[in-house]
Amino acid sequence: AEDGYELWLRYHPLTAGQATIYRIDASQLVMGSATPTQRVTREELQRGLLGLLGQAPSLSDTVTRDGAIIVGTPASSPLIARLRLDTADLGHEGYLIRHVNVDGHAATVIIANDDIGALYGAFHFLRLLQTDQPIAHLDLRDSPRVKLRVLDHWDNLDGSVERGYAGTSIWDWFKLPDWLAPRYTDYARANASIGINGVVLNNVNATPQILTPVYLEKVAALANVFRPYGIRVYLSARFSAPIEIGGLKTADPLDPQVQQWWRTKAGEIYKLIPDFGGFLVKANSEGQPGPQDYGRTHADGANMLADALAPHGGVVMWRAFVYSQSASADRAKQAYDEFKSLDGHFRANVLLQVKNGPIDFQPREPFNPLFGAMPKTPLMMEFQITKEYLGFATHLVYLGPLYEEVLSADTMTHGKGSTVAKVIDGTLDNHTLSGIAGVANIGTDQNWSGSVFNQANWYVFGRLAWNPTQSSRAIADDWVRMTFTNDVAFVKPVVDMMMGSREAAVDYMTPLGLHHLMGPGHHYGPAPWDASEPRADWRPVYYHRADSEGIGFDRTRSGSDAVDQYEPSIAAQFNDVKQTPEELLLWFHHVSWDYRMRSGQTLWYELVAHYTQGVDHVMQMRETWSRLDGYIDTERYQQTATFLAIQEREAQWWRDACIAYFQSISGRPLPPGFAPPQ
Ligand code: GCW
């Protein structure tokens, strides 16, 4: 049965015609198996080619026939060294794939400077077959633009997953370190296939127990599984751990005993895990402990941990998501307010991990104003892959366009073209350290991600982490082909459906810059009216501010002045209601219900139109899908069909609830011809 377990690494037989052509160019495998990474690379190629072509290539030490595939590094293979291909620009993780002639035989080489690059190259090569590309005369080279490409698991040690909608945690802490579930290896394969090279195993709302010897041994066992795949483990560290598991009276980062405790802890970890990546820290946010508890700054806290890790080559990923009640009249301003002035005060092995928008993974936010504002600090992107605010498991929402929109946004900090992607990959301000993190959507569900289409969000995250300038449509195209079929009659409509899906969710949930209308706490479904929370900034009305006159959050200079956290030309644009992109209108402005939009319609009518459009799009997706029965297996087809029905019902729920609520406040009539809900 098709349960989606294989993700995009399905390796099911290609059509006979395709297979026959490929078999000619993939007839023999010439590669070493001296190291663990070489071995897993060879296994992957054998498994992939056997699955796709119905016949495994013969293994050989030398090229004896046409169609050989030669894999390795100049250092490990005299044959490759003899070819004298230029690998200088490939770095440690890059690779080249090329057609060559060896001893009179046509061959393809997959060459890298290090084993891991060859594994990435092997996955790329398999992808070409999986997506029906020609392989006879290849000449391509690729290397990652971002150094740390990391999945953040919000997994708790009791097996629950914060904001996880795909079952429970895949880390079976009770059976580790002895039992290594095969799933860990498949997880590593999937990650390596898209270039992910780091995983944070535990929730940022961290328990200190993860740093105790019992758990560190379990962590080490996972690290051993991941190592051949180029993946390092990281841990979320609780700032107060020296008190809770160290028996100290304080966690003050300037206290010598505290510093010593972390140095010793780091030494202990590296003894077990020599390539340990480092710590991820959520401090002084949503009640988590941190340096401010002792009157110290985020920099004091981060640097103390950085000093403990530095001798071993580890990094600190310090989160900029700070959220507390007292800080500011506008929650959107808090991160910038707390961090901007610390630029230049962090150690060289600290990265600041910044959520894509200034609030919290909403369907649409403007880019976070910290991007571009801290040139002396390497800023990491934090995206959310799990759909906390985008319909959990069932709604079909492809996040590629959201990621692409943020990465291609122009911060203007060094003039035109200062994109967020260039901040993240380090090129804008010449950082060698760079990183991007995605909050994982992975759990014990057979299909890993709660739905087949959610797998695409894991996939696109990895591909964009490797190269943040890629097109999310091209990546969707690859994913659909690898996951389902190369039949264009299926691929084209499904890619179109995916590409429109995020805008549809924005429309049926929070159009025109609205945000945080979700039910407080669980964040599922509409609740713009909800006043049950004790704190003002936990209530949706704090964000939409609808009254009889109008709607929206005034973040202009006459309001909270969040606009001035942006570069001056952008600030001026966002400050002016006429120049603000309408998709962000109500994020930055409180405007009258009767405000004239560019279309000539009133804001009220247009708001209603967006909600309706969102529902219409979901109906179209359902309609499209209904015509695709028969192209794929029934299991995945049926589940998707059912989930789309859920999504349609809930999109209508969103529309009807929001329109009814906002109408009760605006007092405006519904647009003529508005079809009441069926
Ligand atoms: O998105 C919010 C979530 C919290 C989360 C927090 C964070 C891990 O609602 O569940 O906590 O952000 O990013 O720290």
Residues whose N, C-alpha, C, O or C-beta is under 5 A from the ligand:
A	BS01	GCW	E162 N205 F321 D360
